[in-house]
Amino acid sequence: MRKGQGNRSLNSLTSSLPEKQRKQLCGLLGNVELTLLYKASVHGYDASAFHQRCDRQGPTLLVAYNRSGYIFGGYTSVDYARSGREITDEKAFLFRVQGGAPLCIKVNTGCNARLDDAGAPNFGQQLYFCYNNQPVVYDTQLGQNVYGGYGAMVDPFNFNPATLYGNDNDLNECEVYKVEQKKDPQISVKIKPWRNVQWTEKRRDELMKMIRNYKPMTTSVSQVRILMIGPVGAGKSSFFNSINSVFMGRMTSKAMSGSAGTSLTTQFRTYPVKDGREGKLLPFVLCDTMGLEEQSGAGLDIDDISSILKGHVPDRYKFNPTTPFQPDEQKASRPASLQEKIHCVVYVIDATKISLMSSKLEEKLTAIRKKVNSLGIPQMVLMTKVDEACPDVVEDLQNIYITSYIKTKVQEVSSRLGVPVSCVLPVKNYSQELELELNCDVLLLTAIQQMLNFADDYLDDVGPI
């Protein structure tokens, strides 16, 4: 037993996690509750004490505190069970919560998240906490691999020790929390939704009919152009695929989508939507862009966005993050027609990553919003992946406007992007489904209807041309 343990009560655990950092971690994990299971300064730094308190507890969050003031650790969604096996856990991640936005490092695809043995808790057999029953963190990148033969599983988590924990291996505390999804009490009492939606086939059919029959306010525009902007992986291409699926009556995958770390969209693409396989083109075009990235010289350039808004960028133009688009002299000498310009801008934001948005990315979005405002183009936000953010929504999509958690996320997006709450629409894109679902269709079609309304506002403002 380490010095100071004997005079502490094992029945009165007090968390060392500051409230701000607790909120940040809950932002990473969704609508969850954290229950303290293990505190090394109380229960001991030895592996047996850790396993006695933490085995078979479901998803857990390990939080370490070092002498340099860093708060860091890791999350695993798979039980500790001392099985002796290497664990695959795509949800596992390392984190640091200190200063500004949290740092989150997900496990690399194809790598094991940890070794489930009787030893110290580890992530990727790469980072060990309370190593050798001591108040230290041990990094195999800096030392010799304890288990040898890890072979192909090199760097399951790509992290910089200086960034993650300041290269300070000495811990003054280590805690483990049980992570449980919270049920919103408002769901069970069926309170009045904070937005009214008719979840019926009749409503879906009405929305489809309104969209089919829509005509832009200006005769010179046959199809309104809607530009989608957002961080890498937020779901821009998936939204187009989802809308296309609704009108095709089956799942489609025309736009490239996925979960790569960098943008899968490298071209400016304009996607018209057909009303069924042999149907006519619908009166809108969804314009997809390269994903935004926080680093300079990566992802979509703000100057490129300006060219897109003004209608100068052609379909299938390949973005170059280091060189903004330059229109040819002939095109640059004349203004684009109203038909070629963007009539509505939609920011696509992942509900599970709102709290993770870095200050650099927020600054980029602010700069874009100023440019869009200067051109008088209406703006709104699609908040995607609401089902991943909230278990009540996974259970029933109709809970989306009942649960207070989604409402707080809508308010957070509104505050961080500077758009009214009424302009933030939560949606669920089709991703794993094989069949269309009524509730999903209603949300997607409602979003399109709002985009068309906003485009009308713009066309009405510029007047007949």
MARROVEX-378955 format. One record per residue (C-alpha): x, y, z; residue number from 1; residue in three letters. Coordinates in steps of 0.5 Angstrom, whole numbers, plus 500, padded with zeros to 3 digits. Example, Ala and Ser with C-alpha at 12.3 -4.5 7.8 and 13.67 -1.06 7.14 Angstrom:
<sites>
<site x="525" y="491" z="516" num="1" residu="ALA"/>
<site x="527" y="498" z="514" num="2" residu="SER"/>
</sites>
This chain:
<sites>
<site x="500" y="500" z="500" num="1" residu="MET"/>
<site x="503" y="507" z="498" num="2" residu="ARG"/>
<site x="504" y="512" z="503" num="3" residu="LYS"/>
<site x="497" y="516" z="505" num="4" residu="GLY"/>
<site x="493" y="510" z="503" num="5" residu="GLN"/>
<site x="491" y="508" z="510" num="6" residu="GLY"/>
<site x="488" y="514" z="512" num="7" residu="ASN"/>
<site x="483" y="514" z="507" num="8" residu="ARG"/>
<site x="476" y="511" z="507" num="9" residu="SER"/>
<site x="474" y="507" z="501" num="10" residu="LEU"/>
<site x="467" y="508" z="502" num="11" residu="ASN"/>
<site x="468" y="516" z="500" num="12" residu="SER"/>
<site x="471" y="516" z="493" num="13" residu="LEU"/>
<site x="471" y="524" z="491" num="14" residu="THR"/>
<site x="473" y="525" z="484" num="15" residu="SER"/>
<site x="479" y="529" z="482" num="16" residu="SER"/>
<site x="476" y="531" z="475" num="17" residu="LEU"/>
<site x="474" y="538" z="475" num="18" residu="PRO"/>
<site x="467" y="540" z="472" num="19" residu="GLU"/>
<site x="470" y="543" z="466" num="20" residu="LYS"/>
<site x="474" y="537" z="464" num="21" residu="GLN"/>
<site x="468" y="532" z="466" num="22" residu="ARG"/>
<site x="463" y="536" z="461" num="23" residu="LYS"/>
<site x="469" y="536" z="455" num="24" residu="GLN"/>
<site x="469" y="528" z="456" num="25" residu="LEU"/>
<site x="462" y="527" z="456" num="26" residu="CYS"/>
<site x="462" y="531" z="450" num="27" residu="GLY"/>
<site x="466" y="526" z="447" num="28" residu="LEU"/>
<site x="462" y="520" z="449" num="29" residu="LEU"/>
<site x="455" y="523" z="448" num="30" residu="GLY"/>
<site x="449" y="523" z="453" num="31" residu="ASN"/>
<site x="453" y="519" z="459" num="32" residu="VAL"/>
<site x="454" y="519" z="466" num="33" residu="GLU"/>
<site x="460" y="518" z="469" num="34" residu="LEU"/>
<site x="461" y="514" z="476" num="35" residu="THR"/>
<site x="468" y="513" z="479" num="36" residu="LEU"/>
<site x="470" y="506" z="480" num="37" residu="LEU"/>
<site x="477" y="506" z="482" num="38" residu="TYR"/>
<site x="482" y="511" z="485" num="39" residu="LYS"/>
<site x="489" y="509" z="485" num="40" residu="ALA"/>
<site x="491" y="514" z="491" num="41" residu="SER"/>
<site x="485" y="510" z="495" num="42" residu="VAL"/>
<site x="485" y="503" z="492" num="43" residu="HIS"/>
<site x="493" y="502" z="490" num="44" residu="GLY"/>
<site x="496" y="503" z="484" num="45" residu="TYR"/>
<site x="497" y="495" z="483" num="46" residu="ASP"/>
<site x="494" y="492" z="477" num="47" residu="ALA"/>
<site x="490" y="487" z="482" num="48" residu="SER"/>
<site x="486" y="493" z="485" num="49" residu="ALA"/>
<site x="485" y="496" z="479" num="50" residu="PHE"/>
<site x="482" y="489" z="476" num="51" residu="HIS"/>
<site x="478" y="488" z="482" num="52" residu="GLN"/>
<site x="474" y="495" z="482" num="53" residu="ARG"/>
<site x="474" y="495" z="474" num="54" residu="CYS"/>
<site x="473" y="488" z="471" num="55" residu="ASP"/>
<site x="466" y="487" z="468" num="56" residu="ARG"/>
<site x="464" y="494" z="468" num="57" residu="GLN"/>
<site x="462" y="495" z="461" num="58" residu="GLY"/>
<site x="465" y="501" z="458" num="59" residu="PRO"/>
<site x="470" y="505" z="462" num="60" residu="THR"/>
<site x="474" y="512" z="462" num="61" residu="LEU"/>
<site x="481" y="512" z="465" num="62" residu="LEU"/>
<site x="483" y="519" z="467" num="63" residu="VAL"/>
<site x="490" y="520" z="469" num="64" residu="ALA"/>
<site x="493" y="526" z="472" num="65" residu="TYR"/>
<site x="501" y="528" z="472" num="66" residu="ASN"/>
<site x="505" y="532" z="476" num="67" residu="ARG"/>
<site x="505" y="537" z="470" num="68" residu="SER"/>
<site x="498" y="538" z="470" num="69" residu="GLY"/>
<site x="496" y="534" z="464" num="70" residu="TYR"/>
<site x="489" y="531" z="465" num="71" residu="ILE"/>
<site x="489" y="525" z="460" num="72" residu="PHE"/>
<site x="487" y="518" z="459" num="73" residu="GLY"/>
<site x="483" y="513" z="454" num="74" residu="GLY"/>
<site x="476" y="510" z="453" num="75" residu="TYR"/>
<site x="474" y="503" z="452" num="76" residu="THR"/>
<site x="467" y="500" z="450" num="77" residu="SER"/>
<site x="469" y="493" z="452" num="78" residu="VAL"/>
<site x="469" y="490" z="459" num="79" residu="ASP"/>
<site x="476" y="489" z="462" num="80" residu="TYR"/>
<site x="476" y="481" z="464" num="81" residu="ALA"/>
<site x="483" y="479" z="464" num="82" residu="ARG"/>
<site x="482" y="474" z="458" num="83" residu="SER"/>
<site x="489" y="474" z="456" num="84" residu="GLY"/>
<site x="486" y="476" z="449" num="85" residu="ARG"/>
<site x="488" y="482" z="444" num="86" residu="GLU"/>
<site x="481" y="487" z="444" num="87" residu="ILE"/>
<site x="478" y="490" z="438" num="88" residu="THR"/>
<site x="475" y="496" z="439" num="89" residu="ASP"/>
<site x="473" y="501" z="434" num="90" residu="GLU"/>
<site x="470" y="506" z="439" num="91" residu="LYS"/>
<site x="477" y="506" z="443" num="92" residu="ALA"/>
<site x="481" y="513" z="444" num="93" residu="PHE"/>
<site x="486" y="517" z="447" num="94" residu="LEU"/>
<site x="485" y="524" z="450" num="95" residu="PHE"/>
<site x="487" y="530" z="453" num="96" residu="ARG"/>
<site x="483" y="535" z="456" num="97" residu="VAL"/>
<site x="487" y="541" z="458" num="98" residu="GLN"/>
<site x="487" y="548" z="456" num="99" residu="GLY"/>
<site x="482" y="549" z="449" num="100" residu="GLY"/>
<site x="479" y="544" z="445" num="101" residu="ALA"/>
<site x="480" y="537" z="448" num="102" residu="PRO"/>
<site x="485" y="532" z="444" num="103" residu="LEU"/>
<site x="482" y="526" z="441" num="104" residu="CYS"/>
<site x="486" y="520" z="438" num="105" residu="ILE"/>
<site x="482" y="514" z="435" num="106" residu="LYS"/>
<site x="485" y="507" z="435" num="107" residu="VAL"/>
<site x="487" y="506" z="428" num="108" residu="ASN"/>
<site x="483" y="502" z="423" num="109" residu="THR"/>
<site x="486" y="494" z="423" num="110" residu="GLY"/>
<site x="489" y="495" z="430" num="111" residu="CYS"/>
<site x="488" y="492" z="437" num="112" residu="ASN"/>
<site x="485" y="497" z="442" num="113" residu="ALA"/>
<site x="489" y="494" z="448" num="114" residu="ARG"/>
<site x="491" y="487" z="451" num="115" residu="LEU"/>
<site x="486" y="484" z="456" num="116" residu="ASP"/>
<site x="491" y="481" z="461" num="117" residu="ASP"/>
<site x="491" y="481" z="468" num="118" residu="ALA"/>
<site x="497" y="487" z="468" num="119" residu="GLY"/>
<site x="496" y="494" z="468" num="120" residu="ALA"/>
<site x="491" y="498" z="464" num="121" residu="PRO"/>
<site x="494" y="499" z="457" num="122" residu="ASN"/>
<site x="492" y="502" z="450" num="123" residu="PHE"/>
<site x="494" y="499" z="444" num="124" residu="GLY"/>
<site x="500" y="495" z="448" num="125" residu="GLN"/>
<site x="503" y="502" z="447" num="126" residu="GLN"/>
<site x="501" y="506" z="453" num="127" residu="LEU"/>
<site x="501" y="503" z="460" num="128" residu="TYR"/>
<site x="498" y="506" z="466" num="129" residu="PHE"/>
<site x="500" y="505" z="473" num="130" residu="CYS"/>
<site x="506" y="501" z="470" num="131" residu="TYR"/>
<site x="509" y="496" z="474" num="132" residu="ASN"/>
<site x="505" y="497" z="480" num="133" residu="ASN"/>
<site x="507" y="504" z="480" num="134" residu="GLN"/>
<site x="504" y="511" z="480" num="135" residu="PRO"/>
<site x="507" y="512" z="472" num="136" residu="VAL"/>
<site x="505" y="512" z="465" num="137" residu="VAL"/>
<site x="509" y="508" z="461" num="138" residu="TYR"/>
<site x="510" y="509" z="453" num="139" residu="ASP"/>
<site x="513" y="503" z="449" num="140" residu="THR"/>
<site x="514" y="508" z="444" num="141" residu="GLN"/>
<site x="520" y="511" z="448" num="142" residu="LEU"/>
<site x="522" y="504" z="451" num="143" residu="GLY"/>
<site x="522" y="497" z="450" num="144" residu="GLN"/>
<site x="516" y="493" z="448" num="145" residu="ASN"/>
<site x="514" y="489" z="454" num="146" residu="VAL"/>
<site x="510" y="484" z="450" num="147" residu="TYR"/>
<site x="515" y="484" z="444" num="148" residu="GLY"/>
<site x="512" y="481" z="438" num="149" residu="GLY"/>
<site x="507" y="486" z="437" num="150" residu="TYR"/>
<site x="510" y="486" z="430" num="151" residu="GLY"/>
<site x="505" y="489" z="425" num="152" residu="ALA"/>
<site x="501" y="492" z="430" num="153" residu="MET"/>
<site x="505" y="498" z="430" num="154" residu="VAL"/>
<site x="502" y="505" z="433" num="155" residu="ASP"/>
<site x="495" y="503" z="434" num="156" residu="PRO"/>
<site x="494" y="510" z="437" num="157" residu="PHE"/>
<site x="499" y="515" z="433" num="158" residu="ASN"/>
<site x="500" y="520" z="438" num="159" residu="PHE"/>
<site x="506" y="525" z="441" num="160" residu="ASN"/>
<site x="508" y="524" z="448" num="161" residu="PRO"/>
<site x="509" y="531" z="449" num="162" residu="ALA"/>
<site x="502" y="533" z="446" num="163" residu="THR"/>
<site x="499" y="528" z="450" num="164" residu="LEU"/>
<site x="502" y="528" z="457" num="165" residu="TYR"/>
<site x="508" y="533" z="456" num="166" residu="GLY"/>
<site x="513" y="527" z="457" num="167" residu="ASN"/>
<site x="512" y="527" z="464" num="168" residu="ASP"/>
<site x="511" y="520" z="466" num="169" residu="ASN"/>
<site x="510" y="521" z="474" num="170" residu="ASP"/>
<site x="502" y="521" z="476" num="171" residu="LEU"/>
<site x="499" y="524" z="482" num="172" residu="ASN"/>
<site x="493" y="520" z="481" num="173" residu="GLU"/>
<site x="489" y="515" z="476" num="174" residu="CYS"/>
<site x="482" y="514" z="476" num="175" residu="GLU"/>
<site x="477" y="510" z="472" num="176" residu="VAL"/>
<site x="470" y="511" z="471" num="177" residu="TYR"/>
<site x="464" y="507" z="469" num="178" residu="LYS"/>
<site x="461" y="510" z="463" num="179" residu="VAL"/>
<site x="453" y="509" z="462" num="180" residu="GLU"/>
<site x="448" y="512" z="457" num="181" residu="GLN"/>
<site x="443" y="517" z="460" num="182" residu="LYS"/>
<site x="436" y="516" z="459" num="183" residu="LYS"/>
<site x="432" y="523" z="458" num="184" residu="ASP"/>
<site x="427" y="523" z="464" num="185" residu="PRO"/>
<site x="423" y="527" z="459" num="186" residu="GLN"/>
<site x="422" y="521" z="454" num="187" residu="ILE"/>
<site x="418" y="517" z="459" num="188" residu="SER"/>
<site x="413" y="522" z="461" num="189" residu="VAL"/>
<site x="412" y="524" z="454" num="190" residu="LYS"/>
<site x="412" y="532" z="454" num="191" residu="ILE"/>
<site x="411" y="536" z="449" num="192" residu="LYS"/>
<site x="416" y="536" z="443" num="193" residu="PRO"/>
<site x="420" y="543" z="443" num="194" residu="TRP"/>
<site x="419" y="542" z="435" num="195" residu="ARG"/>
<site x="413" y="539" z="432" num="196" residu="ASN"/>
<site x="414" y="534" z="427" num="197" residu="VAL"/>
<site x="408" y="530" z="423" num="198" residu="GLN"/>
<site x="411" y="523" z="423" num="199" residu="TRP"/>
<site x="406" y="520" z="418" num="200" residu="THR"/>
<site x="407" y="517" z="411" num="201" residu="GLU"/>
<site x="402" y="523" z="409" num="202" residu="LYS"/>
<site x="407" y="528" z="411" num="203" residu="ARG"/>
<site x="412" y="525" z="407" num="204" residu="ARG"/>
<site x="408" y="524" z="401" num="205" residu="ASP"/>
<site x="406" y="532" z="402" num="206" residu="GLU"/>
<site x="414" y="534" z="403" num="207" residu="LEU"/>
<site x="416" y="530" z="397" num="208" residu="MET"/>
<site x="410" y="533" z="393" num="209" residu="LYS"/>
<site x="412" y="540" z="395" num="210" residu="MET"/>
<site x="419" y="539" z="393" num="211" residu="ILE"/>
<site x="417" y="536" z="386" num="212" residu="ARG"/>
<site x="413" y="542" z="385" num="213" residu="ASN"/>
<site x="417" y="547" z="387" num="214" residu="TYR"/>
<site x="419" y="553" z="382" num="215" residu="LYS"/>
<site x="424" y="558" z="384" num="216" residu="PRO"/>
<site x="422" y="565" z="384" num="217" residu="MET"/>
<site x="426" y="567" z="379" num="218" residu="THR"/>
<site x="425" y="565" z="372" num="219" residu="THR"/>
<site x="432" y="565" z="370" num="220" residu="SER"/>
<site x="433" y="560" z="375" num="221" residu="VAL"/>
<site x="431" y="553" z="373" num="222" residu="SER"/>
<site x="434" y="549" z="379" num="223" residu="GLN"/>
<site x="437" y="552" z="386" num="224" residu="VAL"/>
<site x="444" y="551" z="388" num="225" residu="ARG"/>
<site x="445" y="549" z="395" num="226" residu="ILE"/>
<site x="452" y="549" z="397" num="227" residu="LEU"/>
<site x="454" y="544" z="403" num="228" residu="MET"/>
<site x="460" y="546" z="407" num="229" residu="ILE"/>
<site x="463" y="542" z="413" num="230" residu="GLY"/>
<site x="469" y="539" z="417" num="231" residu="PRO"/>
<site x="472" y="532" z="414" num="232" residu="VAL"/>
<site x="467" y="526" z="416" num="233" residu="GLY"/>
<site x="461" y="530" z="418" num="234" residu="ALA"/>
<site x="456" y="527" z="413" num="235" residu="GLY"/>
<site x="456" y="532" z="406" num="236" residu="LYS"/>
<site x="456" y="526" z="401" num="237" residu="SER"/>
<site x="452" y="522" z="406" num="238" residu="SER"/>
<site x="446" y="527" z="406" num="239" residu="PHE"/>
<site x="446" y="527" z="398" num="240" residu="PHE"/>
<site x="446" y="520" z="398" num="241" residu="ASN"/>
<site x="440" y="520" z="403" num="242" residu="SER"/>
<site x="436" y="525" z="399" num="243" residu="ILE"/>
<site x="437" y="521" z="393" num="244" residu="ASN"/>
<site x="435" y="515" z="396" num="245" residu="SER"/>
<site x="429" y="518" z="398" num="246" residu="VAL"/>
<site x="427" y="520" z="391" num="247" residu="PHE"/>
<site x="429" y="513" z="388" num="248" residu="MET"/>
<site x="426" y="509" z="393" num="249" residu="GLY"/>
<site x="432" y="505" z="394" num="250" residu="ARG"/>
<site x="439" y="506" z="398" num="251" residu="MET"/>
<site x="444" y="509" z="393" num="252" residu="THR"/>
<site x="451" y="511" z="394" num="253" residu="SER"/>
<site x="453" y="516" z="388" num="254" residu="LYS"/>
<site x="457" y="520" z="392" num="255" residu="ALA"/>
<site x="463" y="518" z="395" num="256" residu="MET"/>
<site x="462" y="517" z="403" num="257" residu="SER"/>
<site x="466" y="514" z="409" num="258" residu="GLY"/>
<site x="470" y="515" z="415" num="259" residu="SER"/>
<site x="477" y="517" z="413" num="260" residu="ALA"/>
<site x="481" y="522" z="416" num="261" residu="GLY"/>
<site x="482" y="526" z="410" num="262" residu="THR"/>
<site x="476" y="529" z="406" num="263" residu="SER"/>
<site x="474" y="523" z="401" num="264" residu="LEU"/>
<site x="471" y="529" z="396" num="265" residu="THR"/>
<site x="477" y="532" z="392" num="266" residu="THR"/>
<site x="473" y="535" z="387" num="267" residu="GLN"/>
<site x="467" y="540" z="387" num="268" residu="PHE"/>
<site x="461" y="536" z="385" num="269" residu="ARG"/>
<site x="454" y="538" z="383" num="270" residu="THR"/>
<site x="449" y="533" z="384" num="271" residu="TYR"/>
<site x="442" y="534" z="381" num="272" residu="PRO"/>
<site x="437" y="529" z="384" num="273" residu="VAL"/>
<site x="432" y="525" z="379" num="274" residu="LYS"/>
<site x="425" y="524" z="381" num="275" residu="ASP"/>
<site x="426" y="516" z="381" num="276" residu="GLY"/>
<site x="430" y="512" z="376" num="277" residu="ARG"/>
<site x="426" y="515" z="369" num="278" residu="GLU"/>
<site x="424" y="521" z="373" num="279" residu="GLY"/>
<site x="425" y="528" z="371" num="280" residu="LYS"/>
<site x="430" y="532" z="375" num="281" residu="LEU"/>
<site x="428" y="536" z="381" num="282" residu="LEU"/>
<site x="429" y="543" z="382" num="283" residu="PRO"/>
<site x="435" y="543" z="386" num="284" residu="PHE"/>
<site x="442" y="541" z="386" num="285" residu="VAL"/>
<site x="446" y="539" z="392" num="286" residu="LEU"/>
<site x="454" y="542" z="391" num="287" residu="CYS"/>
<site x="459" y="538" z="395" num="288" residu="ASP"/>
<site x="466" y="541" z="397" num="289" residu="THR"/>
<site x="472" y="538" z="400" num="290" residu="MET"/>
<site x="472" y="537" z="407" num="291" residu="GLY"/>
<site x="474" y="543" z="412" num="292" residu="LEU"/>
<site x="481" y="541" z="416" num="293" residu="GLU"/>
<site x="484" y="546" z="421" num="294" residu="GLU"/>
<site x="491" y="546" z="419" num="295" residu="GLN"/>
<site x="493" y="551" z="414" num="296" residu="SER"/>
<site x="494" y="548" z="407" num="297" residu="GLY"/>
<site x="489" y="542" z="408" num="298" residu="ALA"/>
<site x="482" y="541" z="406" num="299" residu="GLY"/>
<site x="478" y="546" z="403" num="300" residu="LEU"/>
<site x="481" y="553" z="402" num="301" residu="ASP"/>
<site x="477" y="559" z="404" num="302" residu="ILE"/>
<site x="478" y="563" z="397" num="303" residu="ASP"/>
<site x="476" y="557" z="393" num="304" residu="ASP"/>
<site x="469" y="558" z="397" num="305" residu="ILE"/>
<site x="469" y="565" z="395" num="306" residu="SER"/>
<site x="469" y="562" z="388" num="307" residu="SER"/>
<site x="464" y="557" z="389" num="308" residu="ILE"/>
<site x="459" y="562" z="392" num="309" residu="LEU"/>
<site x="460" y="567" z="386" num="310" residu="LYS"/>
<site x="459" y="561" z="381" num="311" residu="GLY"/>
<site x="466" y="561" z="378" num="312" residu="HIS"/>
<site x="468" y="554" z="379" num="313" residu="VAL"/>
<site x="466" y="548" z="374" num="314" residu="PRO"/>
<site x="463" y="541" z="376" num="315" residu="ASP"/>
<site x="469" y="536" z="377" num="316" residu="ARG"/>
<site x="474" y="542" z="379" num="317" residu="TYR"/>
<site x="479" y="538" z="383" num="318" residu="LYS"/>
<site x="481" y="542" z="389" num="319" residu="PHE"/>
<site x="488" y="544" z="391" num="320" residu="ASN"/>
<site x="489" y="546" z="398" num="321" residu="PRO"/>
<site x="495" y="549" z="397" num="322" residu="THR"/>
<site x="493" y="553" z="391" num="323" residu="THR"/>
<site x="486" y="557" z="390" num="324" residu="PRO"/>
<site x="482" y="556" z="384" num="325" residu="PHE"/>
<site x="484" y="561" z="379" num="326" residu="GLN"/>
<site x="478" y="562" z="374" num="327" residu="PRO"/>
<site x="480" y="563" z="366" num="328" residu="ASP"/>
<site x="481" y="570" z="364" num="329" residu="GLU"/>
<site x="475" y="570" z="359" num="330" residu="GLN"/>
<site x="470" y="567" z="365" num="331" residu="LYS"/>
<site x="473" y="572" z="370" num="332" residu="ALA"/>
<site x="472" y="578" z="366" num="333" residu="SER"/>
<site x="464" y="577" z="366" num="334" residu="ARG"/>
<site x="460" y="576" z="372" num="335" residu="PRO"/>
<site x="457" y="569" z="373" num="336" residu="ALA"/>
<site x="449" y="568" z="372" num="337" residu="SER"/>
<site x="444" y="568" z="377" num="338" residu="LEU"/>
<site x="443" y="560" z="375" num="339" residu="GLN"/>
<site x="451" y="559" z="376" num="340" residu="GLU"/>
<site x="451" y="562" z="383" num="341" residu="LYS"/>
<site x="450" y="559" z="390" num="342" residu="ILE"/>
<site x="443" y="560" z="393" num="343" residu="HIS"/>
<site x="443" y="557" z="400" num="344" residu="CYS"/>
<site x="449" y="555" z="404" num="345" residu="VAL"/>
<site x="448" y="549" z="409" num="346" residu="VAL"/>
<site x="454" y="548" z="414" num="347" residu="TYR"/>
<site x="454" y="540" z="416" num="348" residu="VAL"/>
<site x="456" y="539" z="423" num="349" residu="ILE"/>
<site x="457" y="532" z="426" num="350" residu="ASP"/>
<site x="453" y="532" z="433" num="351" residu="ALA"/>
<site x="458" y="527" z="436" num="352" residu="THR"/>
<site x="464" y="532" z="435" num="353" residu="LYS"/>
<site x="461" y="539" z="436" num="354" residu="ILE"/>
<site x="464" y="539" z="443" num="355" residu="SER"/>
<site x="471" y="537" z="440" num="356" residu="LEU"/>
<site x="471" y="543" z="435" num="357" residu="MET"/>
<site x="478" y="546" z="435" num="358" residu="SER"/>
<site x="479" y="554" z="435" num="359" residu="SER"/>
<site x="482" y="554" z="429" num="360" residu="LYS"/>
<site x="476" y="550" z="425" num="361" residu="LEU"/>
<site x="471" y="555" z="429" num="362" residu="GLU"/>
<site x="475" y="561" z="426" num="363" residu="GLU"/>
<site x="475" y="558" z="419" num="364" residu="LYS"/>
<site x="468" y="557" z="419" num="365" residu="LEU"/>
<site x="467" y="564" z="422" num="366" residu="THR"/>
<site x="471" y="567" z="416" num="367" residu="ALA"/>
<site x="467" y="563" z="411" num="368" residu="ILE"/>
<site x="460" y="566" z="415" num="369" residu="ARG"/>
<site x="463" y="573" z="414" num="370" residu="LYS"/>
<site x="464" y="572" z="406" num="371" residu="LYS"/>
<site x="457" y="568" z="405" num="372" residu="VAL"/>
<site x="454" y="574" z="409" num="373" residu="ASN"/>
<site x="457" y="579" z="405" num="374" residu="SER"/>
<site x="454" y="576" z="399" num="375" residu="LEU"/>
<site x="447" y="576" z="402" num="376" residu="GLY"/>
<site x="446" y="568" z="402" num="377" residu="ILE"/>
<site x="442" y="565" z="407" num="378" residu="PRO"/>
<site x="445" y="560" z="411" num="379" residu="GLN"/>
<site x="443" y="554" z="415" num="380" residu="MET"/>
<site x="446" y="548" z="419" num="381" residu="VAL"/>
<site x="445" y="541" z="418" num="382" residu="LEU"/>
<site x="447" y="537" z="425" num="383" residu="MET"/>
<site x="448" y="530" z="423" num="384" residu="THR"/>
<site x="449" y="523" z="427" num="385" residu="LYS"/>
<site x="444" y="525" z="432" num="386" residu="VAL"/>
<site x="443" y="517" z="433" num="387" residu="ASP"/>
<site x="450" y="516" z="435" num="388" residu="GLU"/>
<site x="450" y="522" z="440" num="389" residu="ALA"/>
<site x="444" y="520" z="443" num="390" residu="CYS"/>
<site x="441" y="513" z="445" num="391" residu="PRO"/>
<site x="434" y="516" z="446" num="392" residu="ASP"/>
<site x="434" y="517" z="439" num="393" residu="VAL"/>
<site x="437" y="511" z="437" num="394" residu="VAL"/>
<site x="431" y="507" z="440" num="395" residu="GLU"/>
<site x="426" y="512" z="437" num="396" residu="ASP"/>
<site x="428" y="517" z="432" num="397" residu="LEU"/>
<site x="421" y="521" z="434" num="398" residu="GLN"/>
<site x="425" y="522" z="440" num="399" residu="ASN"/>
<site x="429" y="527" z="437" num="400" residu="ILE"/>
<site x="425" y="533" z="439" num="401" residu="TYR"/>
<site x="423" y="531" z="446" num="402" residu="ILE"/>
<site x="430" y="529" z="448" num="403" residu="THR"/>
<site x="433" y="535" z="452" num="404" residu="SER"/>
<site x="440" y="533" z="450" num="405" residu="TYR"/>
<site x="439" y="534" z="442" num="406" residu="ILE"/>
<site x="436" y="541" z="444" num="407" residu="LYS"/>
<site x="442" y="543" z="448" num="408" residu="THR"/>
<site x="447" y="540" z="442" num="409" residu="LYS"/>
<site x="442" y="545" z="437" num="410" residu="VAL"/>
<site x="443" y="551" z="442" num="411" residu="GLN"/>
<site x="451" y="549" z="442" num="412" residu="GLU"/>
<site x="451" y="549" z="435" num="413" residu="VAL"/>
<site x="447" y="555" z="434" num="414" residu="SER"/>
<site x="452" y="559" z="439" num="415" residu="SER"/>
<site x="459" y="556" z="436" num="416" residu="ARG"/>
<site x="457" y="558" z="429" num="417" residu="LEU"/>
<site x="453" y="564" z="430" num="418" residu="GLY"/>
<site x="446" y="562" z="427" num="419" residu="VAL"/>
<site x="439" y="562" z="430" num="420" residu="PRO"/>
<site x="437" y="556" z="433" num="421" residu="VAL"/>
<site x="431" y="556" z="428" num="422" residu="SER"/>
<site x="436" y="555" z="423" num="423" residu="CYS"/>
<site x="439" y="549" z="426" num="424" residu="VAL"/>
<site x="436" y="542" z="423" num="425" residu="LEU"/>
<site x="438" y="535" z="426" num="426" residu="PRO"/>
<site x="438" y="530" z="421" num="427" residu="VAL"/>
<site x="440" y="522" z="421" num="428" residu="LYS"/>
<site x="443" y="520" z="414" num="429" residu="ASN"/>
<site x="442" y="513" z="412" num="430" residu="TYR"/>
<site x="449" y="509" z="413" num="431" residu="SER"/>
<site x="448" y="502" z="415" num="432" residu="GLN"/>
<site x="440" y="501" z="413" num="433" residu="GLU"/>
<site x="438" y="497" z="407" num="434" residu="LEU"/>
<site x="431" y="499" z="407" num="435" residu="GLU"/>
<site x="428" y="506" z="407" num="436" residu="LEU"/>
<site x="425" y="509" z="414" num="437" residu="GLU"/>
<site x="419" y="513" z="415" num="438" residu="LEU"/>
<site x="422" y="517" z="420" num="439" residu="ASN"/>
<site x="429" y="518" z="417" num="440" residu="CYS"/>
<site x="425" y="521" z="410" num="441" residu="ASP"/>
<site x="421" y="526" z="414" num="442" residu="VAL"/>
<site x="427" y="529" z="417" num="443" residu="LEU"/>
<site x="431" y="529" z="411" num="444" residu="LEU"/>
<site x="425" y="532" z="407" num="445" residu="LEU"/>
<site x="424" y="537" z="412" num="446" residu="THR"/>
<site x="431" y="539" z="411" num="447" residu="ALA"/>
<site x="431" y="540" z="404" num="448" residu="ILE"/>
<site x="424" y="544" z="404" num="449" residu="GLN"/>
<site x="427" y="549" z="409" num="450" residu="GLN"/>
<site x="433" y="550" z="404" num="451" residu="MET"/>
<site x="428" y="551" z="398" num="452" residu="LEU"/>
<site x="425" y="556" z="403" num="453" residu="ASN"/>
<site x="432" y="560" z="404" num="454" residu="PHE"/>
<site x="434" y="560" z="397" num="455" residu="ALA"/>
<site x="427" y="563" z="395" num="456" residu="ASP"/>
<site x="429" y="568" z="400" num="457" residu="ASP"/>
<site x="435" y="570" z="397" num="458" residu="TYR"/>
<site x="432" y="570" z="390" num="459" residu="LEU"/>
<site x="426" y="574" z="392" num="460" residu="ASP"/>
<site x="432" y="579" z="395" num="461" residu="ASP"/>
<site x="436" y="580" z="389" num="462" residu="VAL"/>
<site x="429" y="581" z="385" num="463" residu="GLY"/>
<site x="428" y="578" z="377" num="464" residu="PRO"/>
<site x="434" y="578" z="373" num="465" residu="ILE"/>
</sites>
